[in-house]
Amino acid sequence: MWFVPGRADRLALMDQVLDQITLGDVTVTRIKEYYGSVEMTPDRFFPDSPDGSWDEHRDKLAPDFWNPDTDECHSAVQSWLLHSEGRTILIDTGVGNHKDRPYAPVWSRLDTNYLDNLAAAGVRPADVDIVVNTHLHIDHVGWNTRLDGRTWVPTFPNATYLMPRRDFEFWDPANGYESVFGRGNQNVFEDSVVPVHQAGLAHLWDGSYRIDKNLRLDPAPGHTPGSSVLTLQSGGDRALFVGDLVHTTLQIVEPETNSCFCEDPAESRATRHKLLGSAAETNALVFPAHFGGHGAVEIERSGSRFAIKGWAGFARMS
């Protein structure tokens, strides 16, 4: 059982609350980098959200996803740490420290305790076997690398970094693609992707990619061309690690709502409906990249939309 109420083992280190749940033969641990305001209002972050929907669904949004007093969206930046078939797997690597992000100041030159939080889970960078970047946005690849003197080097020197080929090609500045993000992803490819690729640690995958008997990567395009979802199926448990398919609970109850960062809005909506529908039908626990609160959610159908059925047993992030 993963749902609240329940007792989760906890380990506190600095600002980290370490929570772990078990799904079949796989353990899942939440590794925090940041939680708080992303300095965006709902009408800016989710410009096509239905009129009045934030107030209508206030009970599902405040305080974990929205501060009504300041009208600011709140978000978590975190990794999901998996242990499966003897290997250590890290899903998404957050923003990273000391990165120059001139067009995303909320993420620029951070100095967080992320590696200490990973150490609290008993994992050193050298212990990580696989890094999964669900897509190559600024807040999903940052800890791919760390600064060594003046050089960006892979943080996880023994890992294979799984990157969607479509995103690798899209975000490579040499290919000249234009993004709805504008210049918001500036420097990201150069300091967080290229050093890994040049070190021979990147594996660019297409189609689907089987990690092991419990874990599989599949395309989930729309948010970015190469956005992906990791499916966990072990014993009788199922989970979907969906990256930025949803940033907020509003996108569960109002699944037509995109963020302003979706490259293909129509494709993003179609992918969201498909995967949320699959989660509802298979009783899969949904792990978004940026959910604060209890982190992961079980959903059910509610007409043409979806509803929250239960929350994961992680301690509420606040």
C-alpha positions in Angstrom: 0.0 0.0 0.0 1.3 3.5 -0.8 -1.6 5.8 0.1 -1.9 8.2 2.9 -2.5 7.7 5.7 0.4 5.5 6.4 3.9 5.4 7.9 6.8 6.2 5.7 10.4 5.8 6.9 12.0 9.2 7.0 15.6 10.5 7.2 16.2 14.2 7.7 19.3 15.9 6.4 19.4 19.7 6.2 16.3 20.6 4.3 15.6 17.1 3.0 12.9 14.7 4.0 13.8 11.3 2.6 10.8 9.1 1.7 10.8 5.7 0.1 8.0 3.4 -1.1 8.2 0.0 -2.7 6.4 -1.0 -5.9 6.8 -4.7 -6.6 10.5 -5.3 -6.6 11.4 -1.7 -7.1 12.1 0.9 -4.4 11.3 4.6 -5.2 12.9 7.4 -3.2 12.3 11.1 -3.6 15.4 13.3 -3.8 14.6 17.0 -3.3 16.5 19.9 -4.9 14.0 22.8 -4.6 10.4 23.5 -3.6 8.7 26.9 -3.7 7.6 29.7 -5.9 8.6 29.6 -9.6 7.8 33.3 -9.8 5.0 32.8 -12.3 1.3 33.5 -12.0 -1.2 30.8 -13.1 -2.3 33.0 -16.1 1.3 33.1 -17.3 2.3 29.5 -16.5 -0.9 28.0 -17.8 -2.4 30.6 -20.2 -5.1 28.3 -21.6 -6.5 27.2 -18.2 -10.3 27.7 -18.2 -11.5 31.0 -16.7 -12.1 30.7 -13.0 -10.6 27.2 -12.8 -7.9 28.0 -10.2 -10.5 29.3 -7.8 -12.9 26.5 -8.7 -10.3 23.9 -7.8 -8.6 25.8 -5.0 -9.0 22.8 -2.6 -6.8 20.7 -4.9 -4.3 23.5 -5.7 -3.6 25.4 -2.5 -1.2 25.4 -0.8 1.0 22.8 -2.6 0.7 24.1 -6.2 -0.6 27.6 -5.8 -0.4 30.4 -3.2 -3.6 32.4 -3.7 -2.3 35.2 -1.5 0.6 36.0 -3.8 -1.0 34.4 -6.9 2.2 32.4 -7.6 2.6 28.9 -8.7 4.6 26.6 -6.6 6.6 23.7 -7.9 9.1 21.0 -6.7 12.3 20.2 -8.5 13.3 16.7 -7.6 14.6 13.4 -8.9 13.1 10.0 -8.5 15.7 7.4 -7.4 14.9 3.8 -8.3 16.6 0.6 -7.3 15.7 -2.2 -9.7 17.3 -5.5 -10.5 20.5 -4.5 -8.6 20.9 -1.2 -10.4 20.6 2.4 -9.2 18.5 4.6 -11.6 18.0 8.4 -11.3 15.0 9.9 -13.2 15.7 13.6 -14.1 18.5 15.6 -12.5 16.9 19.0 -11.7 18.6 22.4 -12.2 22.1 21.9 -10.9 24.4 24.2 -9.1 26.4 27.2 -10.5 24.6 27.1 -13.9 24.4 30.4 -15.7 20.7 30.8 -16.8 20.4 34.4 -17.9 16.8 34.0 -19.2 15.6 31.9 -16.3 16.8 33.8 -13.2 14.9 31.6 -10.8 17.2 28.7 -11.8 20.4 30.7 -12.2 23.5 30.0 -10.1 21.8 27.9 -7.5 23.7 26.4 -4.6 21.5 23.6 -3.2 22.1 20.5 -1.1 21.1 18.1 -3.8 24.1 15.8 -3.6 23.9 15.7 0.2 20.3 14.7 -0.2 21.3 11.9 -2.6 23.9 10.9 0.0 21.2 10.7 2.6 19.6 8.0 0.5 22.9 6.1 0.6 23.9 6.9 -3.0 27.1 8.5 -4.1 27.4 9.9 -7.7 29.7 7.0 -8.6 26.9 4.5 -7.5 24.4 5.7 -10.1 24.2 3.2 -13.0 21.5 4.9 -15.2 20.4 8.5 -15.5 17.1 9.0 -17.3 16.4 12.5 -18.7 12.7 12.4 -19.6 13.4 15.5 -21.8 16.1 18.1 -22.0 14.6 21.1 -20.4 16.7 23.3 -18.0 15.2 21.7 -14.9 15.6 18.1 -15.9 19.3 17.9 -16.8 21.1 20.3 -14.5 22.9 17.7 -12.3 24.0 15.8 -15.4 27.2 17.7 -14.8 29.1 19.5 -12.1 31.7 22.2 -12.2 35.3 20.9 -11.8 37.5 24.0 -11.7 36.2 25.7 -14.8 35.1 22.6 -16.6 31.7 20.9 -16.7 32.2 17.2 -16.1 29.6 14.3 -15.7 28.3 14.2 -12.2 27.7 10.4 -12.4 30.8 9.1 -14.0 29.8 5.4 -14.2 26.3 6.0 -15.5 24.7 5.6 -18.9 22.6 8.7 -19.5 19.5 7.9 -21.5 18.4 10.8 -23.6 15.6 10.9 -26.2 17.3 11.4 -29.6 14.5 13.7 -30.8 15.2 16.1 -27.9 18.9 15.9 -28.4 18.5 17.0 -32.0 15.9 19.6 -31.2 17.9 21.4 -28.5 21.2 21.2 -30.3 21.8 24.9 -31.2 23.6 23.8 -34.4 20.3 22.6 -35.8 18.6 26.0 -35.5 15.2 24.9 -34.2 13.0 27.6 -32.6 11.3 26.9 -29.3 8.3 28.4 -27.5 10.8 28.7 -24.6 12.6 31.4 -26.5 16.1 31.7 -25.0 15.0 30.1 -21.7 17.0 27.0 -22.3 20.2 29.0 -23.2 23.5 27.3 -22.1 21.7 24.1 -21.1 22.8 22.0 -24.1 26.3 23.2 -23.8 26.9 22.8 -20.1 24.6 19.9 -19.2 24.3 17.7 -22.3 27.4 18.1 -24.4 29.9 17.1 -21.7 28.0 13.9 -21.1 27.9 13.1 -24.8 31.6 13.9 -25.3 32.5 11.7 -22.4 30.8 8.8 -24.2 28.1 8.3 -21.5 25.0 9.4 -23.5 22.8 6.8 -25.1 20.3 8.4 -27.5 17.3 6.3 -27.9 14.4 6.2 -30.3 11.1 4.3 -30.3 11.0 2.5 -27.0 13.8 1.5 -24.7 13.7 -1.4 -22.2 15.9 -0.8 -19.1 15.1 -4.0 -17.4 12.2 -6.4 -16.8 10.5 -3.7 -14.6 11.2 -0.5 -16.4 10.5 0.7 -20.0 10.9 4.1 -21.7 8.4 5.3 -24.3 7.8 8.5 -26.3 5.3 11.0 -24.9 5.7 13.9 -27.3 4.1 17.3 -27.1 5.7 19.1 -24.2 9.0 18.7 -26.2 9.5 16.7 -29.3 11.3 13.9 -27.4 9.4 14.0 -24.1 9.2 10.5 -22.6 7.5 8.5 -19.9 9.0 5.7 -17.9 6.6 2.8 -17.1 7.2 0.7 -14.0 5.5 -2.7 -13.9 6.5 -5.1 -11.1 4.4 -7.7 -9.4 0.9 -6.2 -9.2 2.1 -2.6 -9.1 2.3 -0.1 -11.9 3.6 3.4 -12.1 4.2 6.1 -14.7 7.0 8.6 -14.3 5.6 11.3 -16.6 8.1 14.2 -16.5 6.2 17.4 -17.4 3.1 15.8 -18.7 1.4 17.5 -15.7 2.9 20.2 -13.6 -0.1 20.7 -11.3 -3.3 19.0 -10.2 -5.2 21.4 -12.4 -4.0 19.4 -15.4 -5.6 16.3 -14.0 -9.1 17.7 -13.5 -8.7 20.0 -16.6 -6.6 17.9 -18.9 -6.9 20.3 -21.8 -4.7 22.7 -19.9 -1.1 23.0 -21.2 1.8 24.9 -19.7 3.3 27.8 -21.6 6.3 25.6 -22.3 4.6 23.0 -24.5 6.2 22.9 -27.9 3.2 21.3 -29.7 0.0 22.2 -27.7 -2.3 19.8 -29.6 0.1 16.9 -29.3 0.7 17.7 -25.6 -3.1 17.5 -24.9 -3.5 14.2 -26.8 -0.5 12.7 -24.9 -1.9 13.8 -21.6 -5.3 12.3 -22.2 -3.8 9.0 -23.4 -1.4 8.6 -20.5 -3.8 9.7 -17.8 -6.4 7.4 -19.3 -4.0 4.6 -19.1 -3.1 5.4 -15.5 -6.8 5.4 -14.6 -7.5 2.1 -16.3 -4.5 0.2 -14.9 -4.5 1.8 -11.4 -1.0 3.1 -12.0 0.6 5.6 -9.6 1.5 8.8 -11.5 4.8 10.5 -10.7 5.1 13.9 -12.2 8.5 15.6 -12.1 7.3 18.7 -10.3 4.6 17.7 -7.8 5.2 19.0 -4.3 2.8 17.8 -1.6 2.7 14.0 -1.5 4.6 13.8 -4.8 2.6 11.1 -6.7 -1.0 10.5 -7.3 -3.5 7.8 -8.3 -6.3 9.0 -10.6 -9.7 7.9 -11.8 -11.9 8.9 -14.7 -14.6 11.5 -14.2 -16.5 11.8 -17.4 -14.1 13.2 -20.1 -11.8 14.3 -17.4 -10.0 12.8 -14.4 -10.2 13.0 -10.6 -7.7 12.4 -7.8 -8.3 9.1 -6.2 -5.4 9.0 -3.7 -2.0 10.2 -2.9 1.3 8.4 -2.5 2.7 7.8 1.0 5.6 10.3 0.8 5.7 12.9 3.5 4.1 16.2 2.2 6.8 18.5 0.8 6.3 22.1 2.0 
